[in-house]
Amino acid sequence: MIRGMALSSLTPPPPVLRVVHAIETAAGGPDLPGRARPFSLARRESAIVPFAVVATVAVIAVAALPPSVQPVEFGIGALLTSLAIGVAVAIERLALPAPLDVAPPIIFIAAVALIRDAGGGHEAELVPLFALPFVWVALYGTLGQAAAILVAYLVATTLPIVLIGAPAYPETEWRGAVVNAAIGSLILGTVRGLVMQLEGVARADALTGSANRRSLDERLVAEVRRASRSNRPLSVVMLDLDHFKRYNDRLGHQAGDRLLISAVARWRDGVRPGDVLARYGGEEFVAILPDCPPAAAMAIAGRLRAATPDGQTISAGVATLWPGETAGDLLGRADAALYRAKASGRDRALAA
């Protein structure tokens, strides 16, 4: 719950921080509000392990089955494969920047190119291995990563034609590279679009269209890690419609639903691009505000209060991340501030 304090004027975060935040989101961050980064802790076992197993089995098969391969070049390719898997697992633990999420697929493309060359070029029949990064990015990546993967594939398949040439890489390889790139682009675009649609359904609140609790939990954890790594401010505002049960009892639950829908539509105009508005439960909502210091967060809370429709009021609790805090700690302080705001008369915003 949330309590009151005089509202200050909104101090927007520095433009440079907004640009950096946008670049991180485009290159490795969420496509949708609340969408976890590809190498987030929760997805590591379920997503990375199958790809790692297939890549490892393929490398072992190339080494064990005829024809023989050039050992040095193959060894470098095998090491790069291990490096790609290791970087994928380490990204979250080391809190590496979001743009580096694209590094493991690109490293693996380089590994396949070397292993392919060690096996004799086009005769090695290893082009299907290039599909692994395409499938990964289509399922879990971003549009920026998809573009990077496509460029990396074209470089890995066309550069040997130019630098090495026949017989390992005959001119007919140009045709295969272009056709495979076109098919890969179609797969990336189609699967990425379907995944985004499914995620939109899975991560949106069915009534209001805001992010749901699952999205809130995942995005807040990601933003806490980003803020802790970069030493940039992160604030949250927890909102609660005052006397919502009384409103429902007086006008009916359908009227209550319409109020929630209308309130979310109005509150969206009160937050900034890049902020996330999520339904916490019932008539409670949370706004996640990256790059937002305390004074700016209080000002946003004031805008949300002023935007609440149909003559209704809200109470709000505002908290800004402290060093060493977890997402649960931050949300808990905002909730405690909201409780104080409601206990002290409602219709106010208080800072934790």
Secondary structure, DSSP 4 states (H G I P E B T S, - for coil): -----PPPPP-PPPHHHHHHHHHHHHHTS-SSTTPPPTT-GGGIIIIIHHHHHHHHHHHHHHHHSSSP--HHHHHHHHHHHHHHHHHHHHHHHTT--GGGGGHHHHHHHHHHHHHHHHTTGGGG--GGGGHHHHHHHHHH--HHHHHHHHHHHHHHHHHHHHHT-TTTS-THHHHHHHHHHHHHHHHHHHHHHHHHHHHHHHHB-TTT-SB-HHHHHHHHHHHHHHHHHHT--EEEEEEEETTHHHHHHHH-HHHHHHHHHHHHHHHHTTS-TT-EEEEEETTEEEEEEET--HHHHHHHHHHHHHH--TT--EEEEEEEPPTT--HHHHHHHHHHHHHHHHHTTSS-EEE-
